[in-house]
Amino acid sequence: MSKELFTKNGFRGTTTRDIAAAAGIGLSNLYHYFSSKDELFVYLLKPTTDEMERMLDEHHGIKGNDIERMQDVNYTEESLKEACCAWEP
């Protein structure tokens, strides 16, 4: 429920009251599990951020690249070439 509300209304446009109402629970029950809207939002994003971190670690950790290297234009070009070649038959 909350994922749909955040998607539809954005973070700022979604209230904890909206989330509780959509879930059919009381606001206090929501706060029993999450101390804030921010905490709930982070919880919802965790699978996505975990997967992104895994992918970055898998791809870039092997080559030993760090964030500074990833910001280099040459790195972007190399990555695009690598990705394009990987998709060619």
Biopython code that builds the backbone (N, CA, C, O; Angstrom):
import numpy as np
from Bio.PDB.StructureBuilder import StructureBuilder

atoms = [
    (1, "MET", "N", (0.808, -1.203, 0.000)),
    (1, "MET", "CA", (0.000, 0.000, 0.000)),
    (1, "MET", "C", (0.850, 1.265, 0.000)),
    (1, "MET", "O", (0.639, 2.173, -0.804)),
    (2, "SER", "N", (1.806, 1.307, 0.909)),
    (2, "SER", "CA", (2.612, 2.524, 1.020)),
    (2, "SER", "C", (3.451, 2.761, -0.223)),
    (2, "SER", "O", (3.674, 3.906, -0.616)),
    (3, "LYS", "N", (3.921, 1.675, -0.848)),
    (3, "LYS", "CA", (4.703, 1.817, -2.078)),
    (3, "LYS", "C", (3.883, 2.530, -3.145)),
    (3, "LYS", "O", (4.375, 3.433, -3.822)),
    (4, "GLU", "N", (2.643, 2.120, -3.284)),
    (4, "GLU", "CA", (1.759, 2.733, -4.278)),
    (4, "GLU", "C", (1.493, 4.196, -3.955)),
    (4, "GLU", "O", (1.456, 5.037, -4.853)),
    (5, "LEU", "N", (1.309, 4.500, -2.677)),
    (5, "LEU", "CA", (1.071, 5.891, -2.274)),
    (5, "LEU", "C", (2.293, 6.762, -2.550)),
    (5, "LEU", "O", (2.160, 7.876, -3.057)),
    (6, "PHE", "N", (3.480, 6.261, -2.219)),
    (6, "PHE", "CA", (4.695, 7.015, -2.494)),
    (6, "PHE", "C", (4.873, 7.223, -3.994)),
    (6, "PHE", "O", (5.283, 8.296, -4.436)),
    (7, "THR", "N", (4.564, 6.194, -4.768)),
    (7, "THR", "CA", (4.688, 6.299, -6.230)),
    (7, "THR", "C", (3.701, 7.312, -6.785)),
    (7, "THR", "O", (4.051, 8.123, -7.643)),
    (8, "LYS", "N", (2.491, 7.267, -6.304)),
    (8, "LYS", "CA", (1.441, 8.157, -6.812)),
    (8, "LYS", "C", (1.608, 9.598, -6.328)),
    (8, "LYS", "O", (1.496, 10.536, -7.117)),
    (9, "ASN", "N", (1.875, 9.773, -5.042)),
    (9, "ASN", "CA", (1.875, 11.112, -4.429)),
    (9, "ASN", "C", (3.264, 11.676, -4.142)),
    (9, "ASN", "O", (3.401, 12.852, -3.802)),
    (10, "GLY", "N", (4.286, 10.848, -4.278)),
    (10, "GLY", "CA", (5.627, 11.289, -3.905)),
    (10, "GLY", "C", (5.816, 11.187, -2.405)),
    (10, "GLY", "O", (4.866, 10.964, -1.655)),
    (11, "PHE", "N", (7.056, 11.354, -1.981)),
    (11, "PHE", "CA", (7.360, 11.255, -0.552)),
    (11, "PHE", "C", (6.663, 12.356, 0.237)),
    (11, "PHE", "O", (6.014, 12.092, 1.249)),
    (12, "ARG", "N", (6.804, 13.590, -0.232)),
    (12, "ARG", "CA", (6.209, 14.723, 0.502)),
    (12, "ARG", "C", (4.690, 14.693, 0.486)),
    (12, "ARG", "O", (4.048, 15.129, 1.441)),
    (13, "GLY", "N", (4.117, 14.186, -0.585)),
    (13, "GLY", "CA", (2.657, 14.166, -0.711)),
    (13, "GLY", "C", (1.982, 13.005, -0.011)),
    (13, "GLY", "O", (0.755, 12.907, -0.015)),
    (14, "THR", "N", (2.765, 12.124, 0.591)),
    (14, "THR", "CA", (2.214, 10.965, 1.302)),
    (14, "THR", "C", (2.403, 11.158, 2.798)),
    (14, "THR", "O", (3.506, 11.436, 3.266)),
    (15, "THR", "N", (1.322, 11.007, 3.535)),
    (15, "THR", "CA", (1.411, 11.142, 4.986)),
    (15, "THR", "C", (1.316, 9.775, 5.644)),
    (15, "THR", "O", (0.859, 8.807, 5.036)),
    (16, "THR", "N", (1.751, 9.709, 6.886)),
    (16, "THR", "CA", (1.618, 8.452, 7.620)),
    (16, "THR", "C", (0.143, 8.114, 7.833)),
    (16, "THR", "O", (-0.219, 6.939, 7.903)),
    (17, "ARG", "N", (-0.695, 9.118, 7.934)),
    (17, "ARG", "CA", (-2.139, 8.875, 8.047)),
    (17, "ARG", "C", (-2.669, 8.204, 6.781)),
    (17, "ARG", "O", (-3.478, 7.279, 6.851)),
    (18, "ASP", "N", (-2.203, 8.682, 5.617)),
    (18, "ASP", "CA", (-2.604, 8.071, 4.344)),
    (18, "ASP", "C", (-2.194, 6.599, 4.305)),
    (18, "ASP", "O", (-2.972, 5.732, 3.906)),
    (19, "ILE", "N", (-0.960, 6.337, 4.727)),
    (19, "ILE", "CA", (-0.428, 4.976, 4.701)),
    (19, "ILE", "C", (-1.231, 4.065, 5.626)),
    (19, "ILE", "O", (-1.625, 2.965, 5.241)),
    (20, "ALA", "N", (-1.467, 4.532, 6.839)),
    (20, "ALA", "CA", (-2.229, 3.739, 7.806)),
    (20, "ALA", "C", (-3.645, 3.480, 7.292)),
    (20, "ALA", "O", (-4.148, 2.361, 7.397)),
    (21, "ALA", "N", (-4.279, 4.495, 6.745)),
    (21, "ALA", "CA", (-5.644, 4.331, 6.228)),
    (21, "ALA", "C", (-5.672, 3.325, 5.078)),
    (21, "ALA", "O", (-6.561, 2.476, 5.021)),
    (22, "ALA", "N", (-4.710, 3.414, 4.167)),
    (22, "ALA", "CA", (-4.662, 2.499, 3.023)),
    (22, "ALA", "C", (-4.408, 1.062, 3.476)),
    (22, "ALA", "O", (-4.890, 0.113, 2.857)),
    (23, "ALA", "N", (-3.651, 0.913, 4.555)),
    (23, "ALA", "CA", (-3.355, -0.421, 5.077)),
    (23, "ALA", "C", (-4.468, -0.951, 5.972)),
    (23, "ALA", "O", (-4.473, -2.124, 6.344)),
    (24, "GLY", "N", (-5.412, -0.076, 6.315)),
    (24, "GLY", "CA", (-6.518, -0.483, 7.174)),
    (24, "GLY", "C", (-6.099, -0.676, 8.621)),
    (24, "GLY", "O", (-6.662, -1.507, 9.335)),
    (25, "ILE", "N", (-5.108, 0.096, 9.050)),
    (25, "ILE", "CA", (-4.642, 0.011, 10.442)),
    (25, "ILE", "C", (-4.661, 1.403, 11.058)),
    (25, "ILE", "O", (-4.763, 2.411, 10.359)),
    (26, "GLY", "N", (-4.561, 1.435, 12.356)),
    (26, "GLY", "CA", (-4.487, 2.714, 13.049)),
    (26, "GLY", "C", (-3.097, 3.316, 12.927)),
    (26, "GLY", "O", (-2.112, 2.603, 12.733)),
    (27, "LEU", "N", (-3.028, 4.626, 13.042)),
    (27, "LEU", "CA", (-1.752, 5.332, 12.944)),
    (27, "LEU", "C", (-0.776, 4.851, 14.020)),
    (27, "LEU", "O", (0.416, 4.698, 13.756)),
    (28, "SER", "N", (-1.279, 4.615, 15.221)),
    (28, "SER", "CA", (-0.397, 4.151, 16.304)),
    (28, "SER", "C", (0.187, 2.779, 15.993)),
    (28, "SER", "O", (1.316, 2.484, 16.385)),
    (29, "ASN", "N", (-0.562, 1.948, 15.301)),
    (29, "ASN", "CA", (-0.056, 0.633, 14.916)),
    (29, "ASN", "C", (1.094, 0.777, 13.916)),
    (29, "ASN", "O", (2.077, 0.040, 13.985)),
    (30, "LEU", "N", (0.968, 1.726, 12.990)),
    (30, "LEU", "CA", (2.039, 1.991, 12.029)),
    (30, "LEU", "C", (3.310, 2.421, 12.774)),
    (30, "LEU", "O", (4.409, 1.961, 12.465)),
    (31, "TYR", "N", (3.137, 3.313, 13.764)),
    (31, "TYR", "CA", (4.274, 3.796, 14.535)),
    (31, "TYR", "C", (4.850, 2.731, 15.467)),
    (31, "TYR", "O", (5.965, 2.882, 15.966)),
    (32, "HIS", "N", (4.106, 1.671, 15.700)),
    (32, "HIS", "CA", (4.647, 0.550, 16.477)),
    (32, "HIS", "C", (5.783, -0.122, 15.696)),
    (32, "HIS", "O", (6.742, -0.613, 16.292)),
    (33, "TYR", "N", (5.672, -0.143, 14.371)),
    (33, "TYR", "CA", (6.660, -0.816, 13.522)),
    (33, "TYR", "C", (7.691, 0.138, 12.912)),
    (33, "TYR", "O", (8.840, -0.243, 12.686)),
    (34, "PHE", "N", (7.283, 1.355, 12.652)),
    (34, "PHE", "CA", (8.173, 2.341, 12.033)),
    (34, "PHE", "C", (8.100, 3.641, 12.831)),
    (34, "PHE", "O", (7.013, 4.151, 13.103)),
    (35, "SER", "N", (9.253, 4.168, 13.198)),
    (35, "SER", "CA", (9.264, 5.372, 14.030)),
    (35, "SER", "C", (8.935, 6.631, 13.236)),
    (35, "SER", "O", (8.600, 7.663, 13.818)),
    (36, "SER", "N", (9.029, 6.552, 11.904)),
    (36, "SER", "CA", (8.744, 7.724, 11.087)),
    (36, "SER", "C", (8.443, 7.300, 9.653)),
    (36, "SER", "O", (8.663, 6.152, 9.266)),
    (37, "LYS", "N", (7.945, 8.234, 8.891)),
    (37, "LYS", "CA", (7.715, 8.005, 7.464)),
    (37, "LYS", "C", (9.048, 7.737, 6.771)),
    (37, "LYS", "O", (9.125, 6.910, 5.862)),
    (38, "ASP", "N", (10.092, 8.435, 7.199)),
    (38, "ASP", "CA", (11.425, 8.226, 6.622)),
    (38, "ASP", "C", (11.887, 6.784, 6.807)),
    (38, "ASP", "O", (12.409, 6.170, 5.877)),
    (39, "GLU", "N", (11.697, 6.258, 7.989)),
    (39, "GLU", "CA", (12.122, 4.882, 8.271)),
    (39, "GLU", "C", (11.344, 3.889, 7.407)),
    (39, "GLU", "O", (11.926, 2.929, 6.901)),
    (40, "LEU", "N", (10.070, 4.100, 7.235)),
    (40, "LEU", "CA", (9.249, 3.241, 6.389)),
    (40, "LEU", "C", (9.722, 3.323, 4.935)),
    (40, "LEU", "O", (9.808, 2.305, 4.248)),
    (41, "PHE", "N", (10.025, 4.521, 4.477)),
    (41, "PHE", "CA", (10.485, 4.725, 3.110)),
    (41, "PHE", "C", (11.812, 4.000, 2.869)),
    (41, "PHE", "O", (11.983, 3.337, 1.845)),
    (42, "VAL", "N", (12.739, 4.124, 3.801)),
    (42, "VAL", "CA", (14.026, 3.437, 3.698)),
    (42, "VAL", "C", (13.812, 1.928, 3.673)),
    (42, "VAL", "O", (14.473, 1.219, 2.914)),
    (43, "TYR", "N", (12.894, 1.436, 4.496)),
    (43, "TYR", "CA", (12.575, 0.009, 4.535)),
    (43, "TYR", "C", (12.070, -0.460, 3.170)),
    (43, "TYR", "O", (12.454, -1.528, 2.695)),
    (44, "LEU", "N", (11.218, 0.332, 2.551)),
    (44, "LEU", "CA", (10.682, -0.034, 1.238)),
    (44, "LEU", "C", (11.753, -0.032, 0.155)),
    (44, "LEU", "O", (11.713, -0.847, -0.766)),
    (45, "LEU", "N", (12.702, 0.879, 0.265)),
    (45, "LEU", "CA", (13.763, 0.986, -0.739)),
    (45, "LEU", "C", (14.901, -0.013, -0.524)),
    (45, "LEU", "O", (15.711, -0.233, -1.424)),
    (46, "LYS", "N", (14.964, -0.612, 0.651)),
    (46, "LYS", "CA", (16.094, -1.476, 0.993)),
    (46, "LYS", "C", (16.361, -2.578, -0.026)),
    (46, "LYS", "O", (17.521, -2.751, -0.400)),
    (47, "PRO", "N", (15.386, -3.329, -0.499)),
    (47, "PRO", "CA", (15.690, -4.357, -1.503)),
    (47, "PRO", "C", (16.337, -3.776, -2.761)),
    (47, "PRO", "O", (17.243, -4.382, -3.333)),
    (48, "THR", "N", (15.876, -2.616, -3.186)),
    (48, "THR", "CA", (16.433, -1.984, -4.377)),
    (48, "THR", "C", (17.850, -1.502, -4.133)),
    (48, "THR", "O", (18.738, -1.736, -4.954)),
    (49, "THR", "N", (18.070, -0.829, -3.009)),
    (49, "THR", "CA", (19.419, -0.329, -2.726)),
    (49, "THR", "C", (20.386, -1.486, -2.475)),
    (49, "THR", "O", (21.553, -1.407, -2.859)),
    (50, "ASP", "N", (19.918, -2.551, -1.841)),
    (50, "ASP", "CA", (20.769, -3.724, -1.633)),
    (50, "ASP", "C", (21.190, -4.330, -2.966)),
    (50, "ASP", "O", (22.350, -4.698, -3.148)),
    (51, "GLU", "N", (20.243, -4.432, -3.898)),
    (51, "GLU", "CA", (20.547, -4.991, -5.211)),
    (51, "GLU", "C", (21.514, -4.093, -5.977)),
    (51, "GLU", "O", (22.428, -4.590, -6.635)),
    (52, "MET", "N", (21.323, -2.787, -5.900)),
    (52, "MET", "CA", (22.243, -1.864, -6.557)),
    (52, "MET", "C", (23.647, -2.008, -5.983)),
    (52, "MET", "O", (24.624, -2.043, -6.730)),
    (53, "GLU", "N", (23.750, -2.091, -4.668)),
    (53, "GLU", "CA", (25.051, -2.258, -4.031)),
    (53, "GLU", "C", (25.692, -3.576, -4.445)),
    (53, "GLU", "O", (26.899, -3.634, -4.680)),
    (54, "ARG", "N", (24.889, -4.636, -4.535)),
    (54, "ARG", "CA", (25.410, -5.934, -4.953)),
    (54, "ARG", "C", (25.942, -5.856, -6.377)),
    (54, "ARG", "O", (27.031, -6.351, -6.667)),
    (55, "MET", "N", (25.168, -5.230, -7.268)),
    (55, "MET", "CA", (25.588, -5.109, -8.657)),
    (55, "MET", "C", (26.868, -4.278, -8.778)),
    (55, "MET", "O", (27.785, -4.644, -9.514)),
    (56, "LEU", "N", (26.924, -3.167, -8.058)),
    (56, "LEU", "CA", (28.121, -2.334, -8.090)),
    (56, "LEU", "C", (29.327, -3.091, -7.550)),
    (56, "LEU", "O", (30.419, -3.031, -8.113)),
    (57, "ASP", "N", (29.113, -3.792, -6.466)),
    (57, "ASP", "CA", (30.198, -4.554, -5.862)),
    (57, "ASP", "C", (30.671, -5.653, -6.803)),
    (57, "ASP", "O", (31.872, -5.864, -6.970)),
    (58, "GLU", "N", (29.718, -6.354, -7.418)),
    (58, "GLU", "CA", (30.053, -7.445, -8.329)),
    (58, "GLU", "C", (30.810, -6.925, -9.548)),
    (58, "GLU", "O", (31.836, -7.486, -9.932)),
    (59, "HIS", "N", (30.312, -5.872, -10.143)),
    (59, "HIS", "CA", (30.904, -5.371, -11.376)),
    (59, "HIS", "C", (32.164, -4.561, -11.128)),
    (59, "HIS", "O", (33.169, -4.738, -11.817)),
    (60, "HIS", "N", (32.114, -3.688, -10.162)),
    (60, "HIS", "CA", (33.218, -2.763, -9.957)),
    (60, "HIS", "C", (34.216, -3.253, -8.919)),
    (60, "HIS", "O", (35.390, -2.884, -8.961)),
    (61, "GLY", "N", (33.763, -4.070, -8.003)),
    (61, "GLY", "CA", (34.667, -4.582, -6.988)),
    (61, "GLY", "C", (35.742, -5.483, -7.581)),
    (61, "GLY", "O", (36.884, -5.468, -7.123)),
    (62, "ILE", "N", (35.386, -6.268, -8.597)),
    (62, "ILE", "CA", (36.331, -7.176, -9.230)),
    (62, "ILE", "C", (37.455, -6.393, -9.901)),
    (62, "ILE", "O", (38.622, -6.779, -9.839)),
    (63, "LYS", "N", (37.087, -5.298, -10.536)),
    (63, "LYS", "CA", (38.076, -4.484, -11.236)),
    (63, "LYS", "C", (38.779, -3.503, -10.298)),
    (63, "LYS", "O", (39.759, -2.864, -10.684)),
    (64, "GLY", "N", (38.282, -3.386, -9.079)),
    (64, "GLY", "CA", (38.898, -2.499, -8.108)),
    (64, "GLY", "C", (38.588, -1.029, -8.348)),
    (64, "GLY", "O", (39.293, -0.163, -7.830)),
    (65, "ASN", "N", (37.568, -0.732, -9.108)),
    (65, "ASN", "CA", (37.204, 0.662, -9.364)),
    (65, "ASN", "C", (36.504, 1.255, -8.157)),
    (65, "ASN", "O", (35.807, 0.557, -7.421)),
    (66, "ASP", "N", (36.696, 2.536, -7.965)),
    (66, "ASP", "CA", (36.006, 3.221, -6.886)),
    (66, "ASP", "C", (35.147, 4.340, -7.475)),
    (66, "ASP", "O", (35.107, 4.530, -8.691)),
    (67, "ILE", "N", (34.477, 5.060, -6.618)),
    (67, "ILE", "CA", (33.540, 6.092, -7.046)),
    (67, "ILE", "C", (34.225, 7.161, -7.894)),
    (67, "ILE", "O", (33.658, 7.610, -8.890)),
    (68, "GLU", "N", (35.419, 7.572, -7.521)),
    (68, "GLU", "CA", (36.118, 8.600, -8.305)),
    (68, "GLU", "C", (36.361, 8.120, -9.731)),
    (68, "GLU", "O", (36.160, 8.875, -10.682)),
    (69, "ARG", "N", (36.783, 6.889, -9.882)),
    (69, "ARG", "CA", (37.029, 6.330, -11.229)),
    (69, "ARG", "C", (35.726, 6.250, -12.014)),
    (69, "ARG", "O", (35.714, 6.485, -13.222)),
    (70, "MET", "N", (34.631, 5.922, -11.338)),
    (70, "MET", "CA", (33.342, 5.777, -12.013)),
    (70, "MET", "C", (32.828, 7.108, -12.544)),
    (70, "MET", "O", (31.984, 7.119, -13.441)),
    (71, "GLN", "N", (33.311, 8.226, -12.018)),
    (71, "GLN", "CA", (32.863, 9.540, -12.474)),
    (71, "GLN", "C", (33.633, 10.013, -13.700)),
    (71, "GLN", "O", (33.263, 11.018, -14.308)),
    (72, "ASP", "N", (34.680, 9.319, -14.068)),
    (72, "ASP", "CA", (35.509, 9.669, -15.215)),
    (72, "ASP", "C", (34.755, 9.395, -16.518)),
    (72, "ASP", "O", (34.102, 8.359, -16.647)),
    (73, "VAL", "N", (34.840, 10.314, -17.483)),
    (73, "VAL", "CA", (34.169, 10.166, -18.770)),
    (73, "VAL", "C", (34.650, 8.905, -19.490)),
    (73, "VAL", "O", (33.845, 8.193, -20.088)),
    (74, "ASN", "N", (35.934, 8.628, -19.439)),
    (74, "ASN", "CA", (36.471, 7.435, -20.094)),
    (74, "ASN", "C", (35.873, 6.161, -19.517)),
    (74, "ASN", "O", (35.609, 5.202, -20.242)),
    (75, "TYR", "N", (35.666, 6.161, -18.214)),
    (75, "TYR", "CA", (35.060, 4.998, -17.571)),
    (75, "TYR", "C", (33.646, 4.779, -18.103)),
    (75, "TYR", "O", (33.254, 3.646, -18.383)),
    (76, "THR", "N", (32.888, 5.856, -18.243)),
    (76, "THR", "CA", (31.523, 5.759, -18.756)),
    (76, "THR", "C", (31.538, 5.181, -20.166)),
    (76, "THR", "O", (30.749, 4.291, -20.483)),
    (77, "GLU", "N", (32.428, 5.684, -21.007)),
    (77, "GLU", "CA", (32.525, 5.178, -22.378)),
    (77, "GLU", "C", (32.904, 3.697, -22.392)),
    (77, "GLU", "O", (32.320, 2.917, -23.144)),
    (78, "GLU", "N", (33.865, 3.310, -21.577)),
    (78, "GLU", "CA", (34.273, 1.904, -21.498)),
    (78, "GLU", "C", (33.119, 1.022, -21.040)),
    (78, "GLU", "O", (32.914, -0.066, -21.577)),
    (79, "SER", "N", (32.377, 1.481, -20.066)),
    (79, "SER", "CA", (31.245, 0.713, -19.544)),
    (79, "SER", "C", (30.159, 0.551, -20.593)),
    (79, "SER", "O", (29.574, -0.523, -20.729)),
    (80, "LEU", "N", (29.887, 1.624, -21.339)),
    (80, "LEU", "CA", (28.881, 1.541, -22.398)),
    (80, "LEU", "C", (29.305, 0.561, -23.485)),
    (80, "LEU", "O", (28.492, -0.228, -23.967)),
    (81, "LYS", "N", (30.575, 0.612, -23.868)),
    (81, "LYS", "CA", (31.077, -0.336, -24.869)),
    (81, "LYS", "C", (30.958, -1.763, -24.367)),
    (81, "LYS", "O", (30.553, -2.659, -25.108)),
    (82, "GLU", "N", (31.311, -1.972, -23.109)),
    (82, "GLU", "CA", (31.229, -3.295, -22.519)),
    (82, "GLU", "C", (29.781, -3.790, -22.492)),
    (82, "GLU", "O", (29.510, -4.947, -22.811)),
    (83, "ALA", "N", (28.860, -2.912, -22.113)),
    (83, "ALA", "CA", (27.453, -3.286, -22.044)),
    (83, "ALA", "C", (26.906, -3.585, -23.429)),
    (83, "ALA", "O", (26.145, -4.537, -23.596)),
    (84, "CYS", "N", (27.275, -2.800, -24.414)),
    (84, "CYS", "CA", (26.799, -3.013, -25.780)),
    (84, "CYS", "C", (27.295, -4.336, -26.335)),
    (84, "CYS", "O", (26.545, -5.069, -26.979)),
    (85, "CYS", "N", (28.555, -4.636, -26.084)),
    (85, "CYS", "CA", (29.125, -5.898, -26.577)),
    (85, "CYS", "C", (28.467, -7.098, -25.905)),
    (85, "CYS", "O", (28.290, -8.145, -26.529)),
    (86, "ALA", "N", (28.113, -6.947, -24.661)),
    (86, "ALA", "CA", (27.488, -8.042, -23.923)),
    (86, "ALA", "C", (26.127, -8.386, -24.493)),
    (86, "ALA", "O", (25.672, -9.522, -24.355)),
    (87, "TRP", "N", (25.464, -7.425, -25.134)),
    (87, "TRP", "CA", (24.123, -7.657, -25.674)),
    (87, "TRP", "C", (24.131, -8.085, -27.134)),
    (87, "TRP", "O", (23.099, -8.492, -27.668)),
    (88, "GLU", "N", (25.286, -7.996, -27.784)),
    (88, "GLU", "CA", (25.347, -8.406, -29.181)),
    (88, "GLU", "C", (25.262, -9.922, -29.303)),
    (88, "GLU", "O", (25.801, -10.650, -28.469)),
    (89, "PRO", "N", (24.571, -10.403, -30.365)),
    (89, "PRO", "CA", (24.464, -11.867, -30.548)),
    (89, "PRO", "C", (25.774, -12.505, -30.943)),
    (89, "PRO", "O", (25.837, -13.720, -31.130)),
]
sb = StructureBuilder()
sb.init_structure("model")
sb.init_model(0)
sb.init_chain("A")
sb.init_seg("    ")
for serial, (resi, resn, name, xyz) in enumerate(atoms, 1):
    if name == "N":
        sb.init_residue(resn, " ", resi, " ")
    sb.init_atom(name, np.array(xyz, "f"), 0.0, 1.0, " ", f" {name:<3s}", serial, name[0])
structure = sb.get_structure()
